[in-house]
């Protein structure tokens, strides 16, 4: 096997503001694993929040390359790579994706079929940032909308969007910006508006506060930053109604499937989330989307120009190409 990579810039269509930051662009390291005439692809995106820049990503890939290239094939590599990149899930996710893509192409199967799953087209949320004009999004008649909160009068913001989109399903996400008392008050006020779920209402690492809010909320509470690992999810029952599984934070498809199984065992709802990324970076999670109650896989839809294609979503519905592997192609 041979590991190579290129670096590209992903520019957002408009700035995305959340409670802790504003994003206008991010860099992506797009990797390729070649073996016996086939190529598998994956993507690692930079993140200030996770202290992951291009330099760190490429340094880790250079360290990984000799060990990876000594392995006989992608199946063996899938078993070995988690031990070679244990502490950097964003990079592990990209390698894991490329290897699954390669295995699928070798077997002539899309990735979800490797897991014995059937595909069905799935609605994805579309994210509205803090202060973003909702009209262009709402005019498209999307089924599922996520509203970033934590920037001011959150109740008023939700009411405005509900009036403009009376039939849409709404998810709220303050990215941990509320205190426990604020969360209960706000959720009480917006509950009559018909809200699907709220993600991480309080700061991560405060499970007692999260549990206190969950016990008092008529709206399902979904742990996000508090549900990054399998151990996190094992600790969650009673503290949340559901978990948001992000492949770039847990380490890829292999880890995500274990977390989903654990969540179901504990009676927790599953959301599949993402970071801003191209269709290549979003595609692995899309193959798991029909198994989730909510899919929030719109990172590629926020870009001014997506360098990959193959997962749909522009009308609010994820559609796979049906091709082997991840099913994406360079645009």
ROZA-169875 format. One line per 8 residues: number of its first residue (from 0); their letters; for each residue x, y, z of N, C-alpha, C. Coordinates in steps of 0.2 Angstrom, whole numbers. Layout:
BEGIN
NUM> a> X:Y:Z:X:Y:Z:X:Y:Z | ...
***
This chain:
BEGIN
0> xxxxxxxx> 4:-6:0:0:0:0:4:6:0 | 2:12:-3:5:18:-3:1:24:-1 | 3:28:4:0:33:7:2:40:4 | -2:44:2:0:51:-1:-6:55:2 | -4:62:1:-9:67:3:-8:74:-1 | -13:78:-1:-13:84:-4:-17:89:1 | -15:95:1:-19:100:5:-23:105:1 | -29:106:3:-33:111:0:-37:115:5
8> xxxxxxxx> -39:121:2:-43:126:7:-50:125:5 | -54:125:11:-61:125:10:-64:131:13 | -67:135:8:-70:142:10:-77:141:11 | -80:144:16:-87:144:17:-91:149:13 | -97:147:11:-101:152:7:-102:159:11 | -103:158:17:-103:164:22:-101:162:29 | -99:167:33:-96:166:39:-101:162:43 | -99:157:47:-103:153:52:-101:155:59
16> xxxxxxxx> -106:158:62:-105:160:69:-108:155:74 | -104:153:79:-107:149:84:-105:153:91 | -108:150:96:-107:154:103:-100:155:105 | -95:151:102:-88:152:104:-83:154:99 | -86:155:92:-81:157:87:-85:158:81 | -81:161:76:-83:162:69:-79:159:64 | -81:155:59:-77:152:55:-79:154:48 | -74:156:44:-74:158:37:-71:153:32
24> xxxxxxxx> -66:149:34:-63:144:30:-59:139:35 | -57:133:32:-53:129:35:-49:125:30 | -43:122:32:-39:118:27:-41:111:28 | -40:107:23:-42:100:22:-36:96:20 | -34:91:23:-28:87:20:-32:80:18 | -32:80:11:-35:74:8:-30:69:6 | -32:63:9:-27:57:9:-29:52:4 | -24:48:1:-26:43:-3:-21:37:-1
32> xxxxxxxx> -25:31:-1:-21:25:0:-22:21:-6 | -17:19:-9:-17:15:-15:-14:8:-14 | -18:3:-17:-16:-4:-17:-19:-8:-23 | -14:-11:-26:-16:-16:-31:-21:-12:-37 | -19:-6:-38:-22:-2:-44:-29:1:-42 | -30:1:-35:-36:5:-33:-34:10:-28 | -38:15:-27:-37:20:-22:-43:22:-18 | -41:22:-11:-46:24:-6:-44:31:-4
40> xxxxxxxx> -50:35:-2:-49:42:-1:-52:44:6 | -49:49:10:-51:51:16:-49:58:17 | -52:62:22:-51:69:23:-50:70:30 | -45:74:32:-44:77:39:-44:84:38 | -49:88:42:-49:95:42:-46:98:48 | -43:104:47:-40:108:53:-45:110:58 | -43:111:64:-48:113:69:-44:117:74 | -46:123:75:-43:127:80:-45:124:87
48> xxxxxxxx> -51:123:88:-54:120:94:-50:114:96 | -48:110:92:-45:103:93:-37:104:92 | -35:110:91:-28:111:90:-25:107:85 | -28:106:79:-26:102:74:-25:106:68 | -19:108:66:-17:111:60:-14:107:54 | -13:110:49:-10:106:43:-3:103:45 | 1:107:49:7:104:51:7:98:55 | 2:98:60:2:92:64:-1:86:60
56> xxxxxxxx> -6:88:56:-9:82:52:-4:79:48 | 0:83:44:5:80:39:11:77:43 | 12:79:49:18:76:53:16:69:55 | 9:69:57:7:62:59:6:57:54 | 4:60:48:4:55:42:11:53:40 | 16:57:40:23:55:39:25:50:43 | 23:50:50:25:45:55:22:39:53 | 15:39:51:11:33:50:14:29:44
64> xxxxxxxx> 16:33:39:17:30:32:21:24:32 | 27:24:35:31:17:35:27:11:38 | 24:12:43:20:6:46:15:4:42 | 11:9:39:5:8:35:7:4:29 | 12:6:26:14:4:19:18:-3:20 | 19:-6:26:22:-12:27:16:-17:28 | 10:-15:29:4:-20:30:2:-23:23 | 0:-29:24:-2:-32:17:-8:-30:13
72> xxxxxxxx> -13:-27:17:-19:-24:13:-23:-20:18 | -28:-17:15:-32:-12:19:-36:-16:25 | -38:-22:24:-41:-25:29:-37:-26:36 | -31:-28:35:-26:-28:40:-25:-21:43 | -24:-16:39:-23:-9:41:-29:-7:45 | -35:-8:44:-40:-6:48:-40:-8:55 | -37:-14:56:-36:-17:62:-30:-14:66 | -25:-12:62:-19:-9:65:-19:-2:67
80> xxxxxxxx> -22:2:62:-21:9:63:-24:12:69 | -29:10:72:-31:13:79:-25:13:84 | -21:8:84:-16:8:89:-10:12:86 | -10:14:80:-4:18:77:-6:26:78 | -12:27:78:-15:34:79:-20:35:85 | -18:33:91:-23:32:96:-26:39:99 | -22:44:98:-24:50:102:-26:56:97 | -26:55:91:-28:60:86:-34:58:82
88> xxxxxxxx> -40:58:84:-46:56:81:-47:59:74 | -45:65:73:-47:68:67:-42:65:61 | -36:63:62:-32:60:57:-34:53:57 | -35:50:62:-37:43:62:-43:42:58 | -48:46:58:-54:46:54:-53:46:47 | -48:51:45:-47:51:38:-44:45:35 | -39:42:39:-36:35:37:-41:30:37 | -45:30:42:-50:25:43:-55:25:37
96> xxxxxxxx> -57:31:35:-61:32:29:-58:30:22 | -52:31:21:-48:29:15:-48:22:15 | -47:18:20:-46:11:21:-53:8:19 | -58:11:22:-65:8:21:-67:9:14 | -65:15:11:-66:16:4:-63:11:-1 | -56:9:1:-53:5:-3:-55:-2:-2 | -57:-4:4:-60:-11:5:-67:-12:1 | -71:-6:1:-77:-7:-3:-76:-7:-10
104> xxxxxxxx> -71:-4:-13:-69:-4:-20:-67:-11:-22 | -63:-14:-17:-60:-21:-18:-65:-26:-19 | -71:-25:-15:-76:-30:-14:-82:-28:-19 | -82:-22:-22:-87:-20:-26:-93:-18:-22 | -93:-16:-16:-98:-14:-12:-98:-7:-9 | -103:-4:-8:-103:3:-5:-102:1:3 | -99:6:6:-97:5:13:-102:3:17 | -108:6:17:-114:3:21:-115:-4:20
112> xxxxxxxx> -114:-7:14:-115:-14:13:-110:-18:16 | -104:-15:17:-99:-19:21:-101:-21:28 | -106:-17:31:-108:-18:38:-115:-21:38 | -117:-24:32:-123:-27:31:-129:-23:32 | -128:-16:30:-134:-11:31:-137:-10:24 | -143:-8:24:-146:-6:17:-147:2:18 | -146:5:12:-147:12:11:-154:15:10 | -156:20:13:-162:24:12:-160:31:12
120> xxxxxxxx> -163:35:7:-162:42:7:-164:45:14 | -160:50:16:-161:52:23:-160:60:24 | -165:63:27:-165:70:28:-159:72:32 | -156:77:30:-151:80:34:-153:87:37 | -150:89:43:-151:96:45:-147:101:41 | -149:107:41:-145:112:38:-145:117:43 | -138:120:44:-137:124:50:-137:131:48 | -141:135:53:-141:142:53:-137:145:58
128> xxxxxxxx> -132:149:57:-127:152:62:-130:157:65 | -127:159:71:-130:165:75:-130:171:70 | -135:175:70:-136:181:66:-137:180:59 | -137:174:56:-137:172:49:-144:174:47 | -145:177:41:-152:178:38:-155:171:37 | -161:170:40:-163:163:38:-167:163:32 | -169:168:29:-173:168:23:-171:164:17 | -164:164:15:-162:160:9:-163:153:11
136> xxxxxxxx> -162:151:17:-162:144:19:-170:142:19 | -174:146:23:-181:144:24:-184:144:17 | -182:148:12:-186:148:6:-185:142:2 | -180:138:4:-179:131:0:-183:126:3 | -187:127:8:-192:122:10:-189:116:13 | -183:117:17:-179:111:20:-183:108:25 | -183:101:26:-187:98:31:-184:99:38 | -177:99:39:-174:99:46:-169:105:46
144> xxxxxxxx> -170:109:51:-165:115:52:-162:115:59 | -156:116:59:-152:117:66:-151:124:67 | -153:127:73:-152:134:74:-146:135:79 | -141:138:77:-135:139:82:-138:145:87 | -137:144:93:-139:149:98:-133:151:103 | -135:155:108:-130:157:112:-127:164:111 | -131:168:106:-128:175:104:-132:180:106 | -137:179:111:-142:185:112:-149:182:114
152> xxxxxxxx> -154:185:111:-161:183:113:-162:177:109 | -161:171:112:-161:165:109:-169:163:108 | -173:165:113:-180:163:112:-183:167:106 | -182:173:105:-184:177:100:-182:174:93 | -176:172:93:-173:169:87:-177:163:85 | -178:159:90:-182:152:88:-189:154:86 | -192:159:89:-199:161:87:-199:163:80 | -194:168:78:-194:170:71:-194:165:66
160> xxxxxxxx> -189:160:67:-188:155:63:-194:150:62 | -197:149:68:-203:144:68:-209:148:64 | -210:154:65:-215:157:61:-214:157:54 | -207:158:52:-206:158:45:-206:150:42 | -205:145:46:-205:138:44:-209:134:48 | -216:135:48:-220:131:53:-220:124:52 | -218:121:46:-218:114:46:-211:111:46 | -206:115:47:-199:112:48:-198:109:55
168> xxxxxxxx> -194:104:55:-192:101:61:-186:105:63 | -185:107:70:-180:111:72:-176:108:78 | -169:109:77:-165:107:82:-161:113:84 | -160:114:91:-156:119:94:-149:117:96 | -145:122:95:-138:120:97:-134:127:100 | -134:127:106:-130:133:109:-123:132:110 | -120:126:108:-113:124:109:-111:125:116 | -115:123:121:-113:123:128:-113:130:131
176> xxxxxxxx> -117:135:128:-116:142:130:-121:144:136 | -126:140:138:-130:142:143:-128:139:150 | -130:142:155:-130:139:162:-136:134:162 | -136:130:167:-141:125:168:-148:129:169 | -148:134:173:-154:138:174:-156:141:168 | -152:144:164:-154:147:158:-157:142:153 | -154:136:153:-156:131:148:-163:129:150 | -165:128:156:-171:126:158:-176:131:156
184> xxxxxxxx> -175:137:158:-179:143:156:-180:143:149 | -175:143:145:-176:144:137:-180:138:135 | -178:132:137:-181:126:134:-189:126:136 | -190:128:142:-197:129:144:-201:134:139 | -198:139:137:-201:144:133:-202:142:126 | -197:138:123:-198:136:116:-201:129:115 | -202:125:121:-205:119:120:-212:119:116 | -216:124:118:-223:124:114:-222:125:106
192> xxxxxxxx> -216:127:104:-215:128:97:-213:122:93 | -213:116:97:-212:110:93:-204:109:91 | -200:108:96:-193:107:95:-191:100:95 | -187:98:90:-185:91:90:-180:89:95 | -175:93:96:-170:91:101:-165:97:102 | -162:97:108:-157:102:109:-150:99:110 | -145:101:107:-138:99:108:-134:102:113 | -131:99:117:-126:101:122:-128:108:125
200> xxxxxxxx> -133:109:129:-135:115:132:-131:118:136 | -127:114:140:-122:117:145:-115:115:144 | -110:119:147:-103:118:145:-101:110:146 | -97:108:142:-95:101:142:-91:100:149 | -91:94:151:-88:92:157:-92:94:164 | -98:96:163:-102:97:169:-108:92:168 | -107:86:169:-112:81:168:-118:82:173 | -116:84:179:-121:85:184:-126:90:182
208> xxxxxxxx> -124:96:179:-128:101:176:-132:98:170 | -129:94:166:-132:91:160:-138:87:162 | -137:83:167:-142:78:170:-148:82:173 | -146:88:177:-151:92:180:-156:95:174 | -153:97:169:-157:100:163:-161:95:160 | -158:89:159:-161:83:156:-167:81:160 | -167:81:166:-172:79:170:-178:84:170 | -177:90:168:-182:95:168:-184:98:161
216> xxxxxxxx> -182:94:156:-183:96:149:-188:92:146 | -193:95:143:-198:92:138:-195:90:131 | -189:94:130:-186:93:123:-180:88:124 | -180:83:120:-174:78:121:-167:82:121 | -163:80:126:-156:83:126:-151:79:124 | -147:81:119:-142:77:116:-135:79:118 | -131:75:121:-124:76:122:-120:77:116 | -116:82:115:-112:82:110:-104:82:112
224> xxxxxxxx> -102:87:114:-95:87:117:-94:83:123 | -99:81:126:-99:76:132:-99:69:129 | -99:68:123:-100:61:120:-96:59:115 | -89:61:116:-84:60:110:-82:53:110 | -81:49:115:-78:42:116:-83:37:118 | -81:31:117:-86:26:120:-86:26:127 | -81:28:131:-82:28:138:-86:34:140 | -86:40:136:-91:45:138:-98:43:137
232> xxxxxxxx> -99:39:132:-106:37:131:-108:32:137 | -104:28:139:-105:23:145:-107:27:151 | -104:33:152:-105:37:158:-112:41:157 | -115:41:151:-120:46:150:-127:44:152 | -129:38:153:-136:36:154:-138:40:161 | -144:43:160:-147:48:165:-145:55:165 | -140:56:161:-137:63:160:-140:66:153 | -142:62:149:-144:65:142:-149:60:139
240> xxxxxxxx> -153:62:134:-158:58:131:-155:55:125 | -149:58:122:-146:55:116:-139:58:116 | -136:55:110:-129:57:109:-128:59:102 | -123:64:101:-121:66:94:-115:63:93 | -115:58:88:-109:55:86:-105:58:80 | -99:61:81:-95:64:76:-89:60:74 | -89:57:68:-83:53:66:-76:56:67 | -76:63:66:-69:66:66:-67:67:74
248> xxxxxxxx> -72:66:78:-70:67:85:-70:60:89 | -72:55:86:-72:48:89:-67:44:86 | -65:45:80:-60:41:76:-62:37:70 | -68:39:68:-70:36:61:-75:31:62 | -76:27:56:-82:22:56:-82:17:61 | -76:14:62:-75:8:67:-77:11:74 | -75:16:76:-76:19:83:-84:21:83 | -86:24:78:-93:27:78:-98:21:78
256> xxxxxxxx> -97:16:75:-101:10:75:-102:7:82 | -96:7:86:-96:4:93:-100:9:97 | -99:16:96:-103:21:100:-110:20:99 | -112:19:93:-119:19:91:-122:13:95 | -119:7:94:-121:1:98:-122:2:105 | -117:5:108:-117:7:115:-123:11:117 | -124:16:113:-130:21:114:-136:17:114 | -137:13:109:-143:9:109:-144:4:115
264> xxxxxxxx> -139:2:117:-139:-3:122:-142:1:129 | -140:7:129:-142:11:135:-148:15:134 | -152:14:128:-158:17:127:-157:25:125 | -152:26:122:-150:33:120:-152:34:113 | -155:40:111:-156:42:104:-149:43:101 | -148:43:94:-142:44:91:-143:49:86 | -139:54:86:-138:59:81:-131:58:77 | -131:59:71:-124:59:68:-123:66:66
272> xxxxxxxx> -117:69:68:-115:76:67:-109:76:63 | -106:82:62:-100:83:57:-97:89:59 | -91:90:56:-88:97:55:-89:100:48 | -87:106:47:-87:108:40:-81:104:37 | -83:101:31:-79:97:27:-82:97:20 | -78:94:16:-80:92:9:-85:86:9 | -88:85:3:-92:78:3:-87:72:4 | -81:73:3:-77:67:5:-76:66:12
280> xxxxxxxx> -76:72:16:-75:71:23:-82:69:27 | -88:71:23:-94:69:26:-96:62:24 | -94:60:19:-97:53:16:-97:48:21 | -91:46:25:-91:41:29:-97:41:34 | -99:46:37:-105:47:41:-111:46:38 | -112:48:32:-118:47:28:-120:40:27 | -115:35:27:-116:28:26:-119:25:32 | -119:29:38:-122:27:44:-129:30:45
288> xxxxxxxx> -130:35:41:-136:40:43:-143:36:44 | -144:31:40:-151:28:41:-152:25:48 | -146:24:51:-147:21:58:-148:26:63 | -148:32:62:-148:38:67:-155:41:67 | -157:43:73:-164:47:73:-163:54:69 | -157:57:70:-156:63:67:-150:63:63 | -149:66:57:-143:66:53:-142:74:53 | -136:76:55:-134:83:54:-127:83:50
296> xxxxxxxx> -128:82:44:-122:80:40:-122:85:34 | -122:91:36:-122:97:31:-116:101:30 | -110:98:32:-104:102:32:-102:104:25 | -103:100:20:-101:101:13:-106:106:10 | -112:107:13:-117:112:10:-115:119:12 | -111:120:17:-109:126:19:-103:129:15 | -101:126:11:-95:128:7:-97:132:1 | -92:137:-1:-93:140:-7:-92:136:-13
304> xxxxxxxx> -88:131:-13:-86:126:-18:-84:120:-15 | -87:114:-17:-86:108:-14:-82:104:-19 | -75:102:-17:-71:99:-22:-73:91:-24 | -78:89:-20:-80:82:-21:-88:82:-22 | -90:76:-24:-98:76:-25:-100:68:-24 | -106:67:-23:-108:60:-22:-113:59:-17 | -114:64:-12:-119:62:-6:-125:66:-6 | -126:71:-11:-132:75:-11:-133:79:-5
312> xxxxxxxx> -139:81:-3:-140:85:2:-142:92:1 | -142:94:-5:-143:101:-7:-150:103:-6 | -155:98:-7:-162:99:-6:-164:96:1 | -159:95:5:-160:93:12:-161:85:13 | -159:82:8:-160:74:8:-153:72:5 | -150:67:9:-144:64:8:-145:58:3 | -142:58:-3:-143:52:-7:-136:50:-10 | -134:43:-9:-128:40:-11:-128:39:-18
320> xxxxxxxx> -122:38:-21:-122:37:-28:-123:29:-30 | -122:25:-25:-122:18:-26:-116:15:-28 | -111:19:-29:-104:16:-32:-101:13:-26 | -96:8:-27:-92:5:-22:-88:10:-18 | -87:8:-12:-83:12:-7:-87:18:-4 | -84:23:-3:-88:29:-1:-93:32:-6 | -92:31:-12:-96:33:-17:-95:40:-19 | -90:43:-18:-89:50:-20:-83:51:-25
328> xxx> -84:56:-29:-79:58:-34:-77:65:-34 | -71:66:-36:-68:73:-37:-73:77:-42 | -75:83:-40:-80:87:-44:-77:89:-50
***
